[in-house]
């Protein structure tokens, strides 16, 4: 049986956390005070995906869902942003990370 590694983008993350990660990524990589059009489009897609998600109460993570939400290019872009921003979020936004972990403990 082949095991699949779980990346952070595969877990269901709240929209506020994805927004904070994308903002941090865009400010440091794209060097702007506001979100660039590419990152704004990615956040708009994420918002639309969250609203159209067919979550069932039993599924706690996206990896358990059988529906493909992301096109391949968008999924790679989200994975890249999350992998870059996740370690930095612990130091730059510790209260947001604590809120996420506390919420995941009680859910």
N, CA, C and O atoms as a printed pandas DataFrame, in Angstrom:
     atom_number atom_name residue_name chain_id  residue_number  x_coord  y_coord  z_coord
0              1         N          UNK        A               1    0.837   -1.178    0.000
1              2        CA          UNK        A               1    0.000    0.000    0.000
2              3         C          UNK        A               1    0.882    1.241    0.000
3              4         O          UNK        A               1    1.802    1.365    0.808
4              5         N          UNK        A               2    0.595    2.135   -0.894
5              6        CA          UNK        A               2    1.390    3.351   -1.027
6              7         C          UNK        A               2    0.843    4.426   -0.106
7              8         O          UNK        A               2   -0.351    4.724   -0.137
8              9         N          UNK        A               3    1.705    5.009    0.711
9             10        CA          UNK        A               3    1.265    6.082    1.605
10            11         C          UNK        A               3    1.484    7.421    0.917
11            12         O          UNK        A               3    2.456    7.606    0.185
12            13         N          UNK        A               4    0.591    8.325    1.156
13            14        CA          UNK        A               4    0.681    9.647    0.556
14            15         C          UNK        A               4    1.122   10.639    1.619
15            16         O          UNK        A               4    0.544   10.706    2.704
16            17         N          UNK        A               5    2.155   11.409    1.290
17            18        CA          UNK        A               5    2.611   12.405    2.250
18            19         C          UNK        A               5    1.625   13.562    2.280
19            20         O          UNK        A               5    1.062   13.939    1.252
20            21         N          UNK        A               6    1.426   14.114    3.452
21            22        CA          UNK        A               6    0.462   15.193    3.619
22            23         C          UNK        A               6    1.209   16.507    3.732
23            24         O          UNK        A               6    1.989   16.708    4.663
24            25         N          UNK        A               7    0.973   17.398    2.786
25            26        CA          UNK        A               7    1.542   18.741    2.879
26            27         C          UNK        A               7    0.534   19.639    3.554
27            28         O          UNK        A               7   -0.639   19.288    3.685
28            29         N          UNK        A               8    0.994   20.802    3.983
29            30        CA          UNK        A               8    0.089   21.694    4.692
30            31         C          UNK        A               8   -1.038   22.218    3.816
31            32         O          UNK        A               8   -2.111   22.537    4.330
32            33         N          UNK        A               9   -0.828   22.313    2.525
33            34        CA          UNK        A               9   -1.887   22.826    1.659
34            35         C          UNK        A               9   -3.001   21.806    1.478
35            36         O          UNK        A               9   -4.108   22.170    1.082
36            37         N          UNK        A              10   -2.731   20.536    1.762
37            38        CA          UNK        A              10   -3.752   19.517    1.602
38            39         C          UNK        A              10   -4.714   19.498    2.780
39            40         O          UNK        A              10   -5.845   19.032    2.638
40            41         N          UNK        A              11   -4.296   19.988    3.930
41            42        CA          UNK        A              11   -5.211   20.081    5.068
42            43         C          UNK        A              11   -6.127   21.261    4.841
43            44         O          UNK        A              11   -5.737   22.247    4.215
44            45         N          UNK        A              12   -7.331   21.168    5.341
45            46        CA          UNK        A              12   -8.262   22.286    5.180
46            47         C          UNK        A              12   -7.814   23.411    6.098
47            48         O          UNK        A              12   -7.779   23.254    7.319
48            49         N          UNK        A              13   -7.476   24.532    5.510
49            50        CA          UNK        A              13   -7.037   25.683    6.280
50            51         C          UNK        A              13   -8.080   26.782    6.158
51            52         O          UNK        A              13   -8.668   26.958    5.091
52            53         N          UNK        A              14   -8.313   27.508    7.213
53            54        CA          UNK        A              14   -9.290   28.596    7.148
54            55         C          UNK        A              14   -8.843   29.680    6.177
55            56         O          UNK        A              14   -7.653   29.858    5.914
56            57         N          UNK        A              15   -9.814   30.388    5.661
57            58        CA          UNK        A              15   -9.539   31.416    4.666
58            59         C          UNK        A              15   -8.671   32.543    5.238
59            60         O          UNK        A              15   -7.836   33.096    4.521
60            61         N          UNK        A              16   -8.854   32.889    6.510
61            62        CA          UNK        A              16   -8.060   33.964    7.111
62            63         C          UNK        A              16   -6.586   33.584    7.193
63            64         O          UNK        A              16   -5.717   34.451    7.100
64            65         N          UNK        A              17   -6.293   32.290    7.368
65            66        CA          UNK        A              17   -4.901   31.855    7.437
66            67         C          UNK        A              17   -4.262   31.856    6.048
67            68         O          UNK        A              17   -3.114   32.274    5.894
68            69         N          UNK        A              18   -4.989   31.397    5.054
69            70        CA          UNK        A              18   -4.476   31.420    3.681
70            71         C          UNK        A              18   -4.255   32.855    3.225
71            72         O          UNK        A              18   -3.276   33.153    2.540
72            73         N          UNK        A              19   -5.162   33.736    3.605
73            74        CA          UNK        A              19   -5.015   35.151    3.252
74            75         C          UNK        A              19   -3.774   35.757    3.908
75            76         O          UNK        A              19   -3.038   36.506    3.266
76            77         N          UNK        A              20   -3.543   35.440    5.166
77            78        CA          UNK        A              20   -2.352   35.957    5.862
78            79         C          UNK        A              20   -1.069   35.413    5.241
79            80         O          UNK        A              20   -0.093   36.149    5.098
80            81         N          UNK        A              21   -1.058   34.135    4.871
81            82        CA          UNK        A              21    0.127   33.546    4.247
82            83         C          UNK        A              21    0.394   34.164    2.881
83            84         O          UNK        A              21    1.541   34.457    2.542
84            85         N          UNK        A              22   -0.657   34.360    2.101
85            86        CA          UNK        A              22   -0.496   34.946    0.773
86            87         C          UNK        A              22   -0.024   36.389    0.870
87            88         O          UNK        A              22    0.809   36.817    0.072
88            89         N          UNK        A              23   -0.537   37.140    1.824
89            90        CA          UNK        A              23   -0.108   38.523    2.016
90            91         C          UNK        A              23    1.361   38.588    2.414
91            92         O          UNK        A              23    2.111   39.409    1.886
92            93         N          UNK        A              24    1.773   37.735    3.335
93            94        CA          UNK        A              24    3.180   37.690    3.757
94            95         C          UNK        A              24    4.084   37.317    2.585
95            96         O          UNK        A              24    5.139   37.919    2.387
96            97         N          UNK        A              25    3.662   36.323    1.816
97            98        CA          UNK        A              25    4.439   35.879    0.657
98            99         C          UNK        A              25    4.581   36.998   -0.370
99           100         O          UNK        A              25    5.678   37.262   -0.860
100          101         N          UNK        A              26    3.462   37.656   -0.694
101          102        CA          UNK        A              26    3.471   38.692   -1.727
102          103         C          UNK        A              26    4.318   39.890   -1.299
103          104         O          UNK        A              26    5.051   40.454   -2.112
104          105         N          UNK        A              27    4.223   40.276   -0.042
105          106        CA          UNK        A              27    5.001   41.434    0.424
106          107         C          UNK        A              27    6.499   41.167    0.392
107          108         O          UNK        A              27    7.282   42.081    0.132
108          109         N          UNK        A              28    6.912   39.925    0.653
109          110        CA          UNK        A              28    8.342   39.632    0.681
110          111         C          UNK        A              28    8.897   39.192   -0.669
111          112         O          UNK        A              28   10.031   39.535   -1.004
112          113         N          UNK        A              29    8.140   38.455   -1.433
113          114        CA          UNK        A              29    8.650   37.955   -2.708
114          115         C          UNK        A              29    8.405   38.947   -3.839
115          116         O          UNK        A              29    9.300   39.201   -4.645
116          117         N          UNK        A              30    7.205   39.506   -3.906
117          118        CA          UNK        A              30    6.877   40.429   -4.990
118          119         C          UNK        A              30    7.185   41.882   -4.638
119          120         O          UNK        A              30    7.029   42.763   -5.483
120          121         N          UNK        A              31    7.616   42.146   -3.415
121          122        CA          UNK        A              31    8.111   43.440   -2.953
122          123         C          UNK        A              31    7.136   44.592   -3.185
123          124         O          UNK        A              31    7.514   45.628   -3.732
124          125         N          UNK        A              32    5.898   44.411   -2.774
125          126        CA          UNK        A              32    4.934   45.489   -2.926
126          127         C          UNK        A              32    4.221   45.749   -1.611
127          128         O          UNK        A              32    4.163   44.880   -0.741
128          129         N          UNK        A              33    3.683   46.942   -1.477
129          130        CA          UNK        A              33    2.939   47.245   -0.256
130          131         C          UNK        A              33    1.523   46.707   -0.340
131          132         O          UNK        A              33    0.868   46.515    0.685
132          133         N          UNK        A              34    1.042   46.461   -1.561
133          134        CA          UNK        A              34   -0.275   45.870   -1.768
134          135         C          UNK        A              34   -0.103   44.544   -2.498
135          136         O          UNK        A              34    0.962   44.249   -3.042
136          137         N          UNK        A              35   -1.167   43.757   -2.499
137          138        CA          UNK        A              35   -1.112   42.482   -3.207
138          139         C          UNK        A              35   -1.005   42.704   -4.711
139          140         O          UNK        A              35   -1.667   43.582   -5.265
140          141         N          UNK        A              36   -0.179   41.913   -5.359
141          142        CA          UNK        A              36   -0.058   41.985   -6.808
142          143         C          UNK        A              36   -1.301   41.343   -7.445
143          144         O          UNK        A              36   -2.040   40.642   -6.754
144          145         N          UNK        A              37   -1.542   41.562   -8.718
145          146        CA          UNK        A              37   -2.721   40.987   -9.371
146          147         C          UNK        A              37   -2.757   39.453   -9.323
147          148         O          UNK        A              37   -3.829   38.859   -9.213
148          149         N          UNK        A              38   -1.589   38.821   -9.406
149          150        CA          UNK        A              38   -1.523   37.359   -9.368
150          151         C          UNK        A              38   -1.966   36.836   -8.000
151          152         O          UNK        A              38   -2.747   35.887   -7.926
152          153         N          UNK        A              39   -1.482   37.436   -6.935
153          154        CA          UNK        A              39   -1.852   36.994   -5.588
154          155         C          UNK        A              39   -3.300   37.361   -5.266
155          156         O          UNK        A              39   -3.980   36.622   -4.555
156          157         N          UNK        A              40   -3.774   38.493   -5.779
157          158        CA          UNK        A              40   -5.169   38.869   -5.588
158          159         C          UNK        A              40   -6.101   37.883   -6.282
159          160         O          UNK        A              40   -7.144   37.519   -5.740
160          161         N          UNK        A              41   -5.724   37.455   -7.480
161          162        CA          UNK        A              41   -6.529   36.464   -8.202
162          163         C          UNK        A              41   -6.533   35.126   -7.473
163          164         O          UNK        A              41   -7.547   34.428   -7.452
164          165         N          UNK        A              42   -5.406   34.773   -6.879
165          166        CA          UNK        A              42   -5.324   33.524   -6.128
166          167         C          UNK        A              42   -6.217   33.572   -4.884
167          168         O          UNK        A              42   -6.875   32.585   -4.555
168          169         N          UNK        A              43   -6.240   34.704   -4.201
169          170        CA          UNK        A              43   -7.121   34.853   -3.039
170          171         C          UNK        A              43   -8.595   34.861   -3.446
171          172         O          UNK        A              43   -9.441   34.325   -2.731
172          173         N          UNK        A              44   -8.897   35.461   -4.582
173          174        CA          UNK        A              44  -10.278   35.457   -5.074
174          175         C          UNK        A              44  -10.708   34.030   -5.420
175          176         O          UNK        A              44  -11.842   33.639   -5.144
176          177         N          UNK        A              45   -9.814   33.261   -6.017
177          178        CA          UNK        A              45  -10.119   31.862   -6.329
178          179         C          UNK        A              45  -10.330   31.070   -5.044
179          180         O          UNK        A              45  -11.249   30.255   -4.958
180          181         N          UNK        A              46   -9.497   31.303   -4.063
181          182        CA          UNK        A              46   -9.611   30.598   -2.778
182          183         C          UNK        A              46  -10.934   30.930   -2.087
183          184         O          UNK        A              46  -11.565   30.052   -1.499
184          185         N          UNK        A              47  -11.350   32.184   -2.157
185          186        CA          UNK        A              47  -12.630   32.587   -1.570
186          187         C          UNK        A              47  -13.791   31.902   -2.280
187          188         O          UNK        A              47  -14.720   31.415   -1.635
188          189         N          UNK        A              48  -13.738   31.865   -3.606
189          190        CA          UNK        A              48  -14.796   31.207   -4.380
190          191         C          UNK        A              48  -14.813   29.708   -4.093
191          192         O          UNK        A              48  -15.885   29.112   -3.991
192          193         N          UNK        A              49  -13.646   29.096   -3.963
193          194        CA          UNK        A              49  -13.568   27.672   -3.676
194          195         C          UNK        A              49  -14.150   27.359   -2.301
195          196         O          UNK        A              49  -14.837   26.353   -2.120
196          197         N          UNK        A              50  -13.872   28.218   -1.349
197          198        CA          UNK        A              50  -14.384   28.019    0.013
198          199         C          UNK        A              50  -15.900   28.115    0.043
199          200         O          UNK        A              50  -16.550   27.364    0.770
200          201         N          UNK        A              51  -16.470   29.018   -0.728
201          202        CA          UNK        A              51  -17.921   29.181   -0.751
202          203         C          UNK        A              51  -18.612   28.037   -1.478
203          204         O          UNK        A              51  -19.749   27.699   -1.148
204          205         N          UNK        A              52  -17.950   27.435   -2.460
205          206        CA          UNK        A              52  -18.558   26.363   -3.233
206          207         C          UNK        A              52  -18.197   24.975   -2.718
207          208         O          UNK        A              52  -18.604   23.974   -3.306
208          209         N          UNK        A              53  -17.448   24.905   -1.646
209          210        CA          UNK        A              53  -16.992   23.619   -1.129
210          211         C          UNK        A              53  -18.175   22.789   -0.650
211          212         O          UNK        A              53  -19.081   23.292    0.014
212          213         N          UNK        A              54  -18.148   21.525   -0.996
213          214        CA          UNK        A              54  -19.222   20.618   -0.570
214          215         C          UNK        A              54  -18.743   19.830    0.647
215          216         O          UNK        A              54  -18.646   18.604    0.606
216          217         N          UNK        A              55  -18.448   20.539    1.714
217          218        CA          UNK        A              55  -17.951   19.908    2.932
218          219         C          UNK        A              55  -19.024   19.015    3.534
219          220         O          UNK        A              55  -20.200   19.372    3.603
220          221         N          UNK        A              56  -18.590   17.876    3.952
221          222        CA          UNK        A              56  -19.484   17.023    4.718
222          223         C          UNK        A              56  -18.993   17.031    6.149
223          224         O          UNK        A              56  -17.791   17.172    6.374
224          225         N          UNK        A              57  -19.870   16.885    7.125
225          226        CA          UNK        A              57  -19.450   16.975    8.524
226          227         C          UNK        A              57  -18.368   15.967    8.908
227          228         O          UNK        A              57  -17.591   16.231    9.825
228          229         N          UNK        A              58  -18.297   14.832    8.240
229          230        CA          UNK        A              58  -17.307   13.816    8.597
230          231         C          UNK        A              58  -15.915   14.122    8.089
231          232         O          UNK        A              58  -14.934   13.654    8.667
232          233         N          UNK        A              59  -15.804   14.896    7.020
233          234        CA          UNK        A              59  -14.494   15.199    6.454
234          235         C          UNK        A              59  -13.859   16.361    7.188
235          236         O          UNK        A              59  -14.407   17.463    7.219
236          237         N          UNK        A              60  -12.709   16.113    7.776
237          238        CA          UNK        A              60  -12.023   17.186    8.486
238          239         C          UNK        A              60  -10.885   17.757    7.660
239          240         O          UNK        A              60  -10.311   18.782    8.031
240          241         N          UNK        A              61  -10.549   17.122    6.557
241          242        CA          UNK        A              61   -9.437   17.597    5.746
242          243         C          UNK        A              61   -9.756   17.441    4.270
243          244         O          UNK        A              61  -10.546   16.582    3.878
244          245         N          UNK        A              62   -9.143   18.268    3.473
245          246        CA          UNK        A              62   -9.364   18.201    2.030
246          247         C          UNK        A              62   -8.835   16.894    1.443
247          248         O          UNK        A              62   -9.338   16.429    0.420
248          249         N          UNK        A              63   -7.834   16.305    2.073
249          250        CA          UNK        A              63   -7.284   15.065    1.518
250          251         C          UNK        A              63   -8.274   13.910    1.615
251          252         O          UNK        A              63   -8.120   12.910    0.913
252          253         N          UNK        A              64   -9.289   14.028    2.473
253          254        CA          UNK        A              64  -10.304   12.998    2.584
254          255         C          UNK        A              64  -11.445   13.207    1.587
255          256         O          UNK        A              64  -12.281   12.322    1.409
256          257         N          UNK        A              65  -11.481   14.355    0.946
257          258        CA          UNK        A              65  -12.531   14.684   -0.016
258          259         C          UNK        A              65  -12.161   14.082   -1.371
259          260         O          UNK        A              65  -10.990   14.061   -1.751
260          261         N          UNK        A              66  -13.158   13.598   -2.089
261          262        CA          UNK        A              66  -12.902   12.983   -3.384
262          263         C          UNK        A              66  -13.079   13.954   -4.542
263          264         O          UNK        A              66  -12.889   13.583   -5.700
264          265         N          UNK        A              67  -13.440   15.188   -4.239
265          266        CA          UNK        A              67  -13.644   16.197   -5.266
266          267         C          UNK        A              67  -12.347   16.954   -5.513
267          268         O          UNK        A              67  -11.652   17.327   -4.568
268          269         N          UNK        A              68  -12.021   17.182   -6.776
269          270        CA          UNK        A              68  -10.823   17.933   -7.134
270          271         C          UNK        A              68  -11.174   19.418   -7.193
271          272         O          UNK        A              68  -11.859   19.847   -8.122
272          273         N          UNK        A              69  -10.723   20.207   -6.228
273          274        CA          UNK        A              69  -11.074   21.628   -6.150
274          275         C          UNK        A              69  -10.133   22.515   -6.943
275          276         O          UNK        A              69  -10.558   23.528   -7.498
276          277         N          UNK        A              70   -8.874   22.154   -7.004
277          278        CA          UNK        A              70   -7.867   23.015   -7.596
278          279         C          UNK        A              70   -7.446   22.504   -8.972
279          280         O          UNK        A              70   -7.265   21.300   -9.155
280          281         N          UNK        A              71   -7.289   23.413   -9.945
281          282        CA          UNK        A              71   -6.558   23.036  -11.159
282          283         C          UNK        A              71   -5.096   22.804  -10.779
283          284         O          UNK        A              71   -4.630   23.315   -9.760
284          285         N          UNK        A              72   -4.387   22.049  -11.580
285          286        CA          UNK        A              72   -3.015   21.667  -11.218
286          287         C          UNK        A              72   -2.090   22.858  -10.991
287          288         O          UNK        A              72   -1.317   22.865  -10.034
288          289         N          UNK        A              73   -2.161   23.860  -11.855
289          290        CA          UNK        A              73   -1.271   25.024  -11.711
290          291         C          UNK        A              73   -1.571   25.796  -10.429
291          292         O          UNK        A              73   -0.654   26.248   -9.744
292          293         N          UNK        A              74   -2.848   25.947  -10.108
293          294        CA          UNK        A              74   -3.227   26.671   -8.894
294          295         C          UNK        A              74   -2.809   25.898   -7.656
295          296         O          UNK        A              74   -2.350   26.490   -6.679
296          297         N          UNK        A              75   -2.965   24.583   -7.687
297          298        CA          UNK        A              75   -2.572   23.754   -6.546
298          299         C          UNK        A              75   -1.072   23.866   -6.288
299          300         O          UNK        A              75   -0.644   23.954   -5.137
300          301         N          UNK        A              76   -0.277   23.863   -7.350
301          302        CA          UNK        A              76    1.174   24.011   -7.186
302          303         C          UNK        A              76    1.528   25.381   -6.622
303          304         O          UNK        A              76    2.432   25.505   -5.796
304          305         N          UNK        A              77    0.814   26.405   -7.071
305          306        CA          UNK        A              77    1.071   27.758   -6.574
306          307         C          UNK        A              77    0.710   27.885   -5.093
307          308         O          UNK        A              77    1.457   28.485   -4.320
308          309         N          UNK        A              78   -0.426   27.325   -4.703
309          310        CA          UNK        A              78   -0.833   27.339   -3.292
310          311         C          UNK        A              78    0.176   26.564   -2.445
311          312         O          UNK        A              78    0.571   27.028   -1.375
312          313         N          UNK        A              79    0.593   25.394   -2.913
313          314        CA          UNK        A              79    1.585   24.607   -2.172
314          315         C          UNK        A              79    2.879   25.392   -1.993
315          316         O          UNK        A              79    3.483   25.359   -0.921
316          317         N          UNK        A              80    3.301   26.089   -3.027
317          318        CA          UNK        A              80    4.538   26.869   -2.945
318          319         C          UNK        A              80    4.412   27.990   -1.915
319          320         O          UNK        A              80    5.326   28.215   -1.121
320          321         N          UNK        A              81    3.287   28.687   -1.932
321          322        CA          UNK        A              81    3.075   29.782   -0.987
322          323         C          UNK        A              81    3.027   29.257    0.446
323          324         O          UNK        A              81    3.647   29.834    1.339
324          325         N          UNK        A              82    2.296   28.169    0.668
325          326        CA          UNK        A              82    2.157   27.624    2.023
326          327         C          UNK        A              82    3.494   27.103    2.538
327          328         O          UNK        A              82    3.838   27.329    3.698
328          329         N          UNK        A              83    4.242   26.417    1.700
329          330        CA          UNK        A              83    5.546   25.904    2.143
330          331         C          UNK        A              83    6.521   27.035    2.449
331          332         O          UNK        A              83    7.351   26.903    3.347
332          333         N          UNK        A              84    6.435   28.145    1.718
333          334        CA          UNK        A              84    7.316   29.272    1.994
334          335         C          UNK        A              84    6.868   29.999    3.255
335          336         O          UNK        A              84    7.700   30.363    4.086
336          337         N          UNK        A              85    5.563   30.214    3.408
337          338        CA          UNK        A              85    5.062   31.089    4.469
338          339         C          UNK        A              85    4.877   30.394    5.811
339          340         O          UNK        A              85    4.946   31.050    6.851
340          341         N          UNK        A              86    4.648   29.103    5.816
341          342        CA          UNK        A              86    4.335   28.426    7.081
342          343         C          UNK        A              86    5.427   28.567    8.141
343          344         O          UNK        A              86    5.099   28.895    9.281
344          345         N          UNK        A              87    6.684   28.343    7.838
345          346        CA          UNK        A              87    7.708   28.530    8.883
346          347         C          UNK        A              87    7.843   29.981    9.339
347          348         O          UNK        A              87    8.140   30.240   10.505
348          349         N          UNK        A              88    7.629   30.915    8.439
349          350        CA          UNK        A              88    7.766   32.332    8.791
350          351         C          UNK        A              88    6.584   32.834    9.606
351          352         O          UNK        A              88    6.724   33.770   10.394
352          353         N          UNK        A              89    5.428   32.221    9.423
353          354        CA          UNK        A              89    4.236   32.631   10.170
354          355         C          UNK        A              89    4.420   32.383   11.662
355          356         O          UNK        A              89    3.881   33.131   12.478
356          357         N          UNK        A              90    5.158   31.363   12.029
357          358        CA          UNK        A              90    5.365   31.056   13.447
358          359         C          UNK        A              90    6.069   32.182   14.174
359          360         O          UNK        A              90    5.810   32.414   15.355
360          361         N          UNK        A              91    6.955   32.885   13.488
361          362        CA          UNK        A              91    7.708   33.966   14.116
362          363         C          UNK        A              91    7.061   35.328   13.907
363          364         O          UNK        A              91    7.134   36.193   14.780
364          365         N          UNK        A              92    6.428   35.521   12.756
365          366        CA          UNK        A              92    5.886   36.847   12.446
366          367         C          UNK        A              92    4.449   37.035   12.891
367          368         O          UNK        A              92    4.051   38.153   13.218
368          369         N          UNK        A              93    3.671   35.985   12.914
369          370        CA          UNK        A              93    2.261   36.055   13.310
370          371         C          UNK        A              93    1.941   34.917   14.285
371          372         O          UNK        A              93    1.130   34.049   13.961
372          373         N          UNK        A              94    2.556   34.902   15.463
373          374        CA          UNK        A              94    2.371   33.764   16.373
374          375         C          UNK        A              94    0.940   33.625   16.892
375          376         O          UNK        A              94    0.500   32.511   17.173
376          377         N          UNK        A              95    0.208   34.726   17.022
377          378        CA          UNK        A              95   -1.166   34.631   17.521
378          379         C          UNK        A              95   -2.089   33.965   16.498
379          380         O          UNK        A              95   -2.993   33.219   16.873
380          381         N          UNK        A              96   -1.865   34.229   15.212
381          382        CA          UNK        A              96   -2.661   33.562   14.181
382          383         C          UNK        A              96   -2.390   32.063   14.155
383          384         O          UNK        A              96   -3.309   31.258   14.005
384          385         N          UNK        A              97   -1.128   31.701   14.302
385          386        CA          UNK        A              97   -0.771   30.282   14.310
386          387         C          UNK        A              97   -1.348   29.591   15.546
387          388         O          UNK        A              97   -1.852   28.471   15.459
388          389         N          UNK        A              98   -1.272   30.260   16.689
389          390        CA          UNK        A              98   -1.849   29.696   17.914
390          391         C          UNK        A              98   -3.362   29.526   17.772
391          392         O          UNK        A              98   -3.924   28.525   18.216
392          393         N          UNK        A              99   -4.019   30.512   17.147
393          394        CA          UNK        A              99   -5.466   30.418   16.916
394          395         C          UNK        A              99   -5.797   29.223   16.030
395          396         O          UNK        A              99   -6.772   28.513   16.279
396          397         N          UNK        A             100   -4.992   29.001   15.002
397          398        CA          UNK        A             100   -5.220   27.864   14.106
398          399         C          UNK        A             100   -5.044   26.540   14.847
399          400         O          UNK        A             100   -5.885   25.649   14.727
400          401         N          UNK        A             101   -3.962   26.405   15.609
401          402        CA          UNK        A             101   -3.716   25.146   16.315
402          403         C          UNK        A             101   -4.749   24.899   17.416
403          404         O          UNK        A             101   -5.154   23.757   17.636
404          405         N          UNK        A             102   -5.175   25.947   18.102
405          406        CA          UNK        A             102   -6.211   25.774   19.123
406          407         C          UNK        A             102   -7.536   25.353   18.483
407          408         O          UNK        A             102   -8.257   24.514   19.026
408          409         N          UNK        A             103   -7.849   25.940   17.330
409          410        CA          UNK        A             103   -9.064   25.560   16.628
410          411         C          UNK        A             103   -9.018   24.129   16.128
411          412         O          UNK        A             103  -10.033   23.433   16.134
412          413         N          UNK        A             104   -7.832   23.680   15.688
413          414        CA          UNK        A             104   -7.724   22.315   15.190
414          415         C          UNK        A             104   -7.768   21.295   16.336
415          416         O          UNK        A             104   -8.145   20.142   16.122
416          417         N          UNK        A             105   -7.386   21.711   17.543
417          418        CA          UNK        A             105   -7.477   20.789   18.693
418          419         C          UNK        A             105   -8.923   20.509   19.081
419          420         O          UNK        A             105   -9.272   19.396   19.477
420          421         N          UNK        A             106   -9.753   21.533   18.959
421          422        CA          UNK        A             106  -11.133   21.392   19.415
422          423         C          UNK        A             106  -12.080   20.923   18.319
423          424         O          UNK        A             106  -13.249   20.652   18.595
424          425         N          UNK        A             107  -11.604   20.823   17.087
425          426        CA          UNK        A             107  -12.460   20.339   15.996
426          427         C          UNK        A             107  -12.241   18.897   15.710
427          428         O          UNK        A             107  -12.884   18.339   14.821
